[in-house]
């Protein structure tokens, strides 16, 4: 995973309509679904987070998959912190709490981006994070982290288990993971189901300040993103240098035109900033 960059610039119209703040370039920002609130206060010192099922992870798998916890690359860490800060600013400005990560096709790095962004967000002491594997046809999060677990999201959506059986603690403060091990064909139907609505509502009730990061399927491969879009307040689109065609990226932007696309993350960029400071 190399340095993350924004690759889409605002048009003149978008610059006029954009919310202020140092962040990801706006593509189309609709009105926030919640009324504006005062800035979220810091968590109280005596706050005790909900305890989730422990799930061991494999350090070797994380290192092999370039997960942030096991990658001692300063440039990568700095890039994700910059992305984290811009995401937090934009989401706070619009009172958003849910973020979908998608790409145009398989292999662009959207799952790794979701994992590493969630880890970076959890480093903020006032933010708790749920990382959810919503790629129901090709789940990847558990494999990226080398997780050992019994049940996943599909088991919950099909009524086989309860919520507390699919949320896991992997040993990272302020981060809980909802993996998925079972692929399904009727994924878009499950994403529209009442059971999914109950799942989202339950996550929203868990913590006083939390962001839910959804690892979504590729946008141009299935209709899952469109099916789930009404439940997501903002999106990041992942592109891969040397793989994602400009025309494909433009088509994806048009598909997401009715949603809050915060910006595009460029994966596998050949440009780096290895300076020890700034």
Secondary structure, DSSP 8 states (H G I E B T S, - for coil): ----EE-----HHHHHHS--SS-S--SB----SS----------TT------EE----HHHHHHTT-GGG---HHHHHHHHHHHHHHHHHHHHHT--EEEEEESSTTSSHHHHHHHHHHHHHTSTT-EEEEEE--TTS--HHHHHT---S--HHHHHTTSS-GGGT-EE-S-TTEEEE------S-HHHHHTSHHHHHHHHHHHTT-SSEEEEEE---TTT-SHHHHHGGG-SEEEEEEETTTS-HHHHHHHHHHTTTS-EEEEEEES-S-----S--
